[in-house]
């Protein structure tokens, strides 16, 4: 996470790109999880509304 593009976007308050990058964080155990997809979509929306 510390070297991720998402963190760089958040640190520079680049909310548009951060909202896109957070959608990439949907895997656990090498598999895409539907619950994470739904959560990241909601988080991306919040980033754009901030």
mmCIF file of the N, C-alpha and C atoms, coordinates in Angstrom:
data_MODEL
# 
_entry.id   MODEL 
# 
loop_
_atom_site.group_PDB 
_atom_site.id 
_atom_site.type_symbol 
_atom_site.label_atom_id 
_atom_site.label_alt_id 
_atom_site.label_comp_id 
_atom_site.label_asym_id 
_atom_site.label_entity_id 
_atom_site.label_seq_id 
_atom_site.pdbx_PDB_ins_code 
_atom_site.Cartn_x 
_atom_site.Cartn_y 
_atom_site.Cartn_z 
_atom_site.occupancy 
_atom_site.B_iso_or_equiv 
_atom_site.pdbx_formal_charge 
_atom_site.auth_seq_id 
_atom_site.auth_comp_id 
_atom_site.auth_asym_id 
_atom_site.auth_atom_id 
_atom_site.pdbx_PDB_model_num 
ATOM 1   N N  . UNK A 1 1  ? 0.820   -1.201  0.000   1.00 0.00 ? 1  UNK A N  1 
ATOM 2   C CA . UNK A 1 1  ? 0.000   0.000   0.000   1.00 0.00 ? 1  UNK A CA 1 
ATOM 3   C C  . UNK A 1 1  ? 0.857   1.254   0.000   1.00 0.00 ? 1  UNK A C  1 
ATOM 4   N N  . UNK A 1 2  ? 1.922   1.270   0.780   1.00 0.00 ? 2  UNK A N  1 
ATOM 5   C CA . UNK A 1 2  ? 2.723   2.483   0.936   1.00 0.00 ? 2  UNK A CA 1 
ATOM 6   C C  . UNK A 1 2  ? 3.328   2.994   -0.365  1.00 0.00 ? 2  UNK A C  1 
ATOM 7   N N  . UNK A 1 3  ? 3.580   2.113   -1.317  1.00 0.00 ? 3  UNK A N  1 
ATOM 8   C CA . UNK A 1 3  ? 4.160   2.529   -2.596  1.00 0.00 ? 3  UNK A CA 1 
ATOM 9   C C  . UNK A 1 3  ? 3.123   2.547   -3.714  1.00 0.00 ? 3  UNK A C  1 
ATOM 10  N N  . UNK A 1 4  ? 1.861   2.424   -3.362  1.00 0.00 ? 4  UNK A N  1 
ATOM 11  C CA . UNK A 1 4  ? 0.812   2.319   -4.378  1.00 0.00 ? 4  UNK A CA 1 
ATOM 12  C C  . UNK A 1 4  ? 0.477   3.667   -5.014  1.00 0.00 ? 4  UNK A C  1 
ATOM 13  N N  . UNK A 1 5  ? -0.010  3.590   -6.224  1.00 0.00 ? 5  UNK A N  1 
ATOM 14  C CA . UNK A 1 5  ? -0.485  4.783   -6.921  1.00 0.00 ? 5  UNK A CA 1 
ATOM 15  C C  . UNK A 1 5  ? -1.672  5.376   -6.180  1.00 0.00 ? 5  UNK A C  1 
ATOM 16  N N  . UNK A 1 6  ? -2.507  4.524   -5.608  1.00 0.00 ? 6  UNK A N  1 
ATOM 17  C CA . UNK A 1 6  ? -3.656  5.009   -4.840  1.00 0.00 ? 6  UNK A CA 1 
ATOM 18  C C  . UNK A 1 6  ? -3.202  5.920   -3.702  1.00 0.00 ? 6  UNK A C  1 
ATOM 19  N N  . UNK A 1 7  ? -2.211  5.488   -2.937  1.00 0.00 ? 7  UNK A N  1 
ATOM 20  C CA . UNK A 1 7  ? -1.711  6.299   -1.818  1.00 0.00 ? 7  UNK A CA 1 
ATOM 21  C C  . UNK A 1 7  ? -1.133  7.614   -2.316  1.00 0.00 ? 7  UNK A C  1 
ATOM 22  N N  . UNK A 1 8  ? -0.407  7.572   -3.430  1.00 0.00 ? 8  UNK A N  1 
ATOM 23  C CA . UNK A 1 8  ? 0.160   8.803   -3.993  1.00 0.00 ? 8  UNK A CA 1 
ATOM 24  C C  . UNK A 1 8  ? -0.949  9.777   -4.378  1.00 0.00 ? 8  UNK A C  1 
ATOM 25  N N  . UNK A 1 9  ? -2.020  9.254   -4.961  1.00 0.00 ? 9  UNK A N  1 
ATOM 26  C CA . UNK A 1 9  ? -3.151  10.106  -5.345  1.00 0.00 ? 9  UNK A CA 1 
ATOM 27  C C  . UNK A 1 9  ? -3.815  10.720  -4.118  1.00 0.00 ? 9  UNK A C  1 
ATOM 28  N N  . UNK A 1 10 ? -4.001  9.927   -3.092  1.00 0.00 ? 10 UNK A N  1 
ATOM 29  C CA . UNK A 1 10 ? -4.616  10.437  -1.864  1.00 0.00 ? 10 UNK A CA 1 
ATOM 30  C C  . UNK A 1 10 ? -3.716  11.487  -1.217  1.00 0.00 ? 10 UNK A C  1 
ATOM 31  N N  . UNK A 1 11 ? -2.426  11.204  -1.156  1.00 0.00 ? 11 UNK A N  1 
ATOM 32  C CA . UNK A 1 11 ? -1.486  12.138  -0.533  1.00 0.00 ? 11 UNK A CA 1 
ATOM 33  C C  . UNK A 1 11 ? -1.461  13.492  -1.242  1.00 0.00 ? 11 UNK A C  1 
ATOM 34  N N  . UNK A 1 12 ? -1.680  13.481  -2.560  1.00 0.00 ? 12 UNK A N  1 
ATOM 35  C CA . UNK A 1 12 ? -1.671  14.732  -3.328  1.00 0.00 ? 12 UNK A CA 1 
ATOM 36  C C  . UNK A 1 12 ? -3.082  15.279  -3.544  1.00 0.00 ? 12 UNK A C  1 
ATOM 37  N N  . UNK A 1 13 ? -4.058  14.634  -2.917  1.00 0.00 ? 13 UNK A N  1 
ATOM 38  C CA . UNK A 1 13 ? -5.467  15.021  -3.021  1.00 0.00 ? 13 UNK A CA 1 
ATOM 39  C C  . UNK A 1 13 ? -5.972  15.015  -4.468  1.00 0.00 ? 13 UNK A C  1 
ATOM 40  N N  . UNK A 1 14 ? -5.485  14.048  -5.238  1.00 0.00 ? 14 UNK A N  1 
ATOM 41  C CA . UNK A 1 14 ? -5.933  13.838  -6.619  1.00 0.00 ? 14 UNK A CA 1 
ATOM 42  C C  . UNK A 1 14 ? -7.108  12.859  -6.558  1.00 0.00 ? 14 UNK A C  1 
ATOM 43  N N  . UNK A 1 15 ? -8.261  13.376  -6.184  1.00 0.00 ? 15 UNK A N  1 
ATOM 44  C CA . UNK A 1 15 ? -9.422  12.530  -5.892  1.00 0.00 ? 15 UNK A CA 1 
ATOM 45  C C  . UNK A 1 15 ? -9.959  11.805  -7.120  1.00 0.00 ? 15 UNK A C  1 
ATOM 46  N N  . UNK A 1 16 ? -9.869  12.415  -8.292  1.00 0.00 ? 16 UNK A N  1 
ATOM 47  C CA . UNK A 1 16 ? -10.356 11.762  -9.513  1.00 0.00 ? 16 UNK A CA 1 
ATOM 48  C C  . UNK A 1 16 ? -9.578  10.465  -9.760  1.00 0.00 ? 16 UNK A C  1 
ATOM 49  N N  . UNK A 1 17 ? -8.262  10.555  -9.755  1.00 0.00 ? 17 UNK A N  1 
ATOM 50  C CA . UNK A 1 17 ? -7.451  9.358   -9.986  1.00 0.00 ? 17 UNK A CA 1 
ATOM 51  C C  . UNK A 1 17 ? -7.491  8.402   -8.799  1.00 0.00 ? 17 UNK A C  1 
ATOM 52  N N  . UNK A 1 18 ? -7.600  8.922   -7.594  1.00 0.00 ? 18 UNK A N  1 
ATOM 53  C CA . UNK A 1 18 ? -7.709  8.053   -6.417  1.00 0.00 ? 18 UNK A CA 1 
ATOM 54  C C  . UNK A 1 18 ? -8.975  7.207   -6.508  1.00 0.00 ? 18 UNK A C  1 
ATOM 55  N N  . UNK A 1 19 ? -10.057 7.813   -6.995  1.00 0.00 ? 19 UNK A N  1 
ATOM 56  C CA . UNK A 1 19 ? -11.309 7.058   -7.113  1.00 0.00 ? 19 UNK A CA 1 
ATOM 57  C C  . UNK A 1 19 ? -11.176 5.924   -8.127  1.00 0.00 ? 19 UNK A C  1 
ATOM 58  N N  . UNK A 1 20 ? -10.382 6.135   -9.164  1.00 0.00 ? 20 UNK A N  1 
ATOM 59  C CA . UNK A 1 20 ? -10.149 5.075   -10.150 1.00 0.00 ? 20 UNK A CA 1 
ATOM 60  C C  . UNK A 1 20 ? -9.211  4.002   -9.594  1.00 0.00 ? 20 UNK A C  1 
ATOM 61  N N  . UNK A 1 21 ? -8.177  4.432   -8.903  1.00 0.00 ? 21 UNK A N  1 
ATOM 62  C CA . UNK A 1 21 ? -7.198  3.489   -8.351  1.00 0.00 ? 21 UNK A CA 1 
ATOM 63  C C  . UNK A 1 21 ? -7.794  2.599   -7.269  1.00 0.00 ? 21 UNK A C  1 
ATOM 64  N N  . UNK A 1 22 ? -8.678  3.133   -6.447  1.00 0.00 ? 22 UNK A N  1 
ATOM 65  C CA . UNK A 1 22 ? -9.225  2.317   -5.353  1.00 0.00 ? 22 UNK A CA 1 
ATOM 66  C C  . UNK A 1 22 ? -10.036 1.143   -5.894  1.00 0.00 ? 22 UNK A C  1 
ATOM 67  N N  . UNK A 1 23 ? -10.567 1.281   -7.098  1.00 0.00 ? 23 UNK A N  1 
ATOM 68  C CA . UNK A 1 23 ? -11.352 0.195   -7.699  1.00 0.00 ? 23 UNK A CA 1 
ATOM 69  C C  . UNK A 1 23 ? -10.485 -1.005  -8.064  1.00 0.00 ? 23 UNK A C  1 
ATOM 70  N N  . UNK A 1 24 ? -9.169  -0.825  -8.073  1.00 0.00 ? 24 UNK A N  1 
ATOM 71  C CA . UNK A 1 24 ? -8.264  -1.927  -8.390  1.00 0.00 ? 24 UNK A CA 1 
ATOM 72  C C  . UNK A 1 24 ? -8.029  -2.837  -7.185  1.00 0.00 ? 24 UNK A C  1 
ATOM 73  N N  . UNK A 1 25 ? -8.355  -2.372  -5.990  1.00 0.00 ? 25 UNK A N  1 
ATOM 74  C CA . UNK A 1 25 ? -8.088  -3.113  -4.752  1.00 0.00 ? 25 UNK A CA 1 
ATOM 75  C C  . UNK A 1 25 ? -9.285  -4.000  -4.399  1.00 0.00 ? 25 UNK A C  1 
ATOM 76  N N  . UNK A 1 26 ? -9.535  -5.009  -5.216  1.00 0.00 ? 26 UNK A N  1 
ATOM 77  C CA . UNK A 1 26 ? -10.717 -5.856  -5.045  1.00 0.00 ? 26 UNK A CA 1 
ATOM 78  C C  . UNK A 1 26 ? -10.369 -7.346  -4.941  1.00 0.00 ? 26 UNK A C  1 
ATOM 79  N N  . UNK A 1 27 ? -9.101  -7.642  -4.689  1.00 0.00 ? 27 UNK A N  1 
ATOM 80  C CA . UNK A 1 27 ? -8.673  -9.037  -4.641  1.00 0.00 ? 27 UNK A CA 1 
ATOM 81  C C  . UNK A 1 27 ? -8.227  -9.438  -3.238  1.00 0.00 ? 27 UNK A C  1 
ATOM 82  N N  . UNK A 1 28 ? -8.499  -10.676 -2.909  1.00 0.00 ? 28 UNK A N  1 
ATOM 83  C CA . UNK A 1 28 ? -8.018  -11.281 -1.664  1.00 0.00 ? 28 UNK A CA 1 
ATOM 84  C C  . UNK A 1 28 ? -7.751  -12.753 -1.962  1.00 0.00 ? 28 UNK A C  1 
ATOM 85  N N  . UNK A 1 29 ? -6.611  -13.223 -1.566  1.00 0.00 ? 29 UNK A N  1 
ATOM 86  C CA . UNK A 1 29 ? -6.268  -14.613 -1.843  1.00 0.00 ? 29 UNK A CA 1 
ATOM 87  C C  . UNK A 1 29 ? -6.172  -14.906 -3.325  1.00 0.00 ? 29 UNK A C  1 
ATOM 88  N N  . UNK A 1 30 ? -5.828  -13.881 -4.111  1.00 0.00 ? 30 UNK A N  1 
ATOM 89  C CA . UNK A 1 30 ? -5.689  -14.058 -5.553  1.00 0.00 ? 30 UNK A CA 1 
ATOM 90  C C  . UNK A 1 30 ? -6.998  -14.083 -6.317  1.00 0.00 ? 30 UNK A C  1 
ATOM 91  N N  . UNK A 1 31 ? -8.102  -13.825 -5.639  1.00 0.00 ? 31 UNK A N  1 
ATOM 92  C CA . UNK A 1 31 ? -9.409  -13.855 -6.296  1.00 0.00 ? 31 UNK A CA 1 
ATOM 93  C C  . UNK A 1 31 ? -10.125 -12.526 -6.122  1.00 0.00 ? 31 UNK A C  1 
ATOM 94  N N  . UNK A 1 32 ? -10.874 -12.151 -7.138  1.00 0.00 ? 32 UNK A N  1 
ATOM 95  C CA . UNK A 1 32 ? -11.700 -10.948 -7.048  1.00 0.00 ? 32 UNK A CA 1 
ATOM 96  C C  . UNK A 1 32 ? -12.943 -11.272 -6.225  1.00 0.00 ? 32 UNK A C  1 
ATOM 97  N N  . UNK A 1 33 ? -13.204 -10.438 -5.219  1.00 0.00 ? 33 UNK A N  1 
ATOM 98  C CA . UNK A 1 33 ? -14.348 -10.662 -4.343  1.00 0.00 ? 33 UNK A CA 1 
ATOM 99  C C  . UNK A 1 33 ? -15.449 -9.648  -4.630  1.00 0.00 ? 33 UNK A C  1 
ATOM 100 N N  . UNK A 1 34 ? -16.653 -10.153 -4.842  1.00 0.00 ? 34 UNK A N  1 
ATOM 101 C CA . UNK A 1 34 ? -17.787 -9.291  -5.158  1.00 0.00 ? 34 UNK A CA 1 
ATOM 102 C C  . UNK A 1 34 ? -18.016 -8.237  -4.076  1.00 0.00 ? 34 UNK A C  1 
ATOM 103 N N  . UNK A 1 35 ? -17.876 -8.624  -2.820  1.00 0.00 ? 35 UNK A N  1 
ATOM 104 C CA . UNK A 1 35 ? -18.067 -7.678  -1.724  1.00 0.00 ? 35 UNK A CA 1 
ATOM 105 C C  . UNK A 1 35 ? -17.083 -6.522  -1.787  1.00 0.00 ? 35 UNK A C  1 
ATOM 106 N N  . UNK A 1 36 ? -15.832 -6.814  -2.164  1.00 0.00 ? 36 UNK A N  1 
ATOM 107 C CA . UNK A 1 36 ? -14.840 -5.748  -2.295  1.00 0.00 ? 36 UNK A CA 1 
ATOM 108 C C  . UNK A 1 36 ? -15.137 -4.861  -3.493  1.00 0.00 ? 36 UNK A C  1 
ATOM 109 N N  . UNK A 1 37 ? -15.642 -5.445  -4.570  1.00 0.00 ? 37 UNK A N  1 
ATOM 110 C CA . UNK A 1 37 ? -16.010 -4.646  -5.743  1.00 0.00 ? 37 UNK A CA 1 
ATOM 111 C C  . UNK A 1 37 ? -17.084 -3.639  -5.353  1.00 0.00 ? 37 UNK A C  1 
ATOM 112 N N  . UNK A 1 38 ? -18.102 -4.099  -4.646  1.00 0.00 ? 38 UNK A N  1 
ATOM 113 C CA . UNK A 1 38 ? -19.196 -3.225  -4.213  1.00 0.00 ? 38 UNK A CA 1 
ATOM 114 C C  . UNK A 1 38 ? -18.665 -2.149  -3.269  1.00 0.00 ? 38 UNK A C  1 
ATOM 115 N N  . UNK A 1 39 ? -17.834 -2.539  -2.325  1.00 0.00 ? 39 UNK A N  1 
ATOM 116 C CA . UNK A 1 39 ? -17.276 -1.586  -1.358  1.00 0.00 ? 39 UNK A CA 1 
ATOM 117 C C  . UNK A 1 39 ? -16.425 -0.526  -2.057  1.00 0.00 ? 39 UNK A C  1 
ATOM 118 N N  . UNK A 1 40 ? -15.567 -0.951  -2.979  1.00 0.00 ? 40 UNK A N  1 
ATOM 119 C CA . UNK A 1 40 ? -14.691 0.007   -3.668  1.00 0.00 ? 40 UNK A CA 1 
ATOM 120 C C  . UNK A 1 40 ? -15.487 0.969   -4.546  1.00 0.00 ? 40 UNK A C  1 
ATOM 121 N N  . UNK A 1 41 ? -16.566 0.503   -5.142  1.00 0.00 ? 41 UNK A N  1 
ATOM 122 C CA . UNK A 1 41 ? -17.426 1.406   -5.926  1.00 0.00 ? 41 UNK A CA 1 
ATOM 123 C C  . UNK A 1 41 ? -18.000 2.491   -5.023  1.00 0.00 ? 41 UNK A C  1 
ATOM 124 N N  . UNK A 1 42 ? -18.448 2.102   -3.844  1.00 0.00 ? 42 UNK A N  1 
ATOM 125 C CA . UNK A 1 42 ? -19.001 3.073   -2.891  1.00 0.00 ? 42 UNK A CA 1 
ATOM 126 C C  . UNK A 1 42 ? -17.917 4.033   -2.416  1.00 0.00 ? 42 UNK A C  1 
ATOM 127 N N  . UNK A 1 43 ? -16.726 3.511   -2.151  1.00 0.00 ? 43 UNK A N  1 
ATOM 128 C CA . UNK A 1 43 ? -15.625 4.364   -1.706  1.00 0.00 ? 43 UNK A CA 1 
ATOM 129 C C  . UNK A 1 43 ? -15.203 5.334   -2.803  1.00 0.00 ? 43 UNK A C  1 
ATOM 130 N N  . UNK A 1 44 ? -15.186 4.864   -4.047  1.00 0.00 ? 44 UNK A N  1 
ATOM 131 C CA . UNK A 1 44 ? -14.823 5.737   -5.167  1.00 0.00 ? 44 UNK A CA 1 
ATOM 132 C C  . UNK A 1 44 ? -15.813 6.892   -5.276  1.00 0.00 ? 44 UNK A C  1 
ATOM 133 N N  . UNK A 1 45 ? -17.069 6.587   -5.092  1.00 0.00 ? 45 UNK A N  1 
ATOM 134 C CA . UNK A 1 45 ? -18.100 7.629   -5.134  1.00 0.00 ? 45 UNK A CA 1 
ATOM 135 C C  . UNK A 1 45 ? -17.874 8.657   -4.022  1.00 0.00 ? 45 UNK A C  1 
ATOM 136 N N  . UNK A 1 46 ? -17.551 8.188   -2.831  1.00 0.00 ? 46 UNK A N  1 
ATOM 137 C CA . UNK A 1 46 ? -17.281 9.097   -1.711  1.00 0.00 ? 46 UNK A CA 1 
ATOM 138 C C  . UNK A 1 46 ? -16.068 9.987   -1.982  1.00 0.00 ? 46 UNK A C  1 
ATOM 139 N N  . UNK A 1 47 ? -15.045 9.425   -2.591  1.00 0.00 ? 47 UNK A N  1 
ATOM 140 C CA . UNK A 1 47 ? -13.856 10.221  -2.908  1.00 0.00 ? 47 UNK A CA 1 
ATOM 141 C C  . UNK A 1 47 ? -14.195 11.372  -3.848  1.00 0.00 ? 47 UNK A C  1 
ATOM 142 N N  . UNK A 1 48 ? -15.093 11.132  -4.775  1.00 0.00 ? 48 UNK A N  1 
ATOM 143 C CA . UNK A 1 48 ? -15.465 12.175  -5.734  1.00 0.00 ? 48 UNK A CA 1 
ATOM 144 C C  . UNK A 1 48 ? -16.407 13.202  -5.127  1.00 0.00 ? 48 UNK A C  1 
ATOM 145 N N  . UNK A 1 49 ? -17.140 12.815  -4.089  1.00 0.00 ? 49 UNK A N  1 
ATOM 146 C CA . UNK A 1 49 ? -18.078 13.740  -3.444  1.00 0.00 ? 49 UNK A CA 1 
ATOM 147 C C  . UNK A 1 49 ? -17.399 14.618  -2.399  1.00 0.00 ? 49 UNK A C  1 
ATOM 148 N N  . UNK A 1 50 ? -16.213 14.238  -1.973  1.00 0.00 ? 50 UNK A N  1 
ATOM 149 C CA . UNK A 1 50 ? -15.503 14.981  -0.918  1.00 0.00 ? 50 UNK A CA 1 
ATOM 150 C C  . UNK A 1 50 ? -15.084 16.355  -1.373  1.00 0.00 ? 50 UNK A C  1 
# 
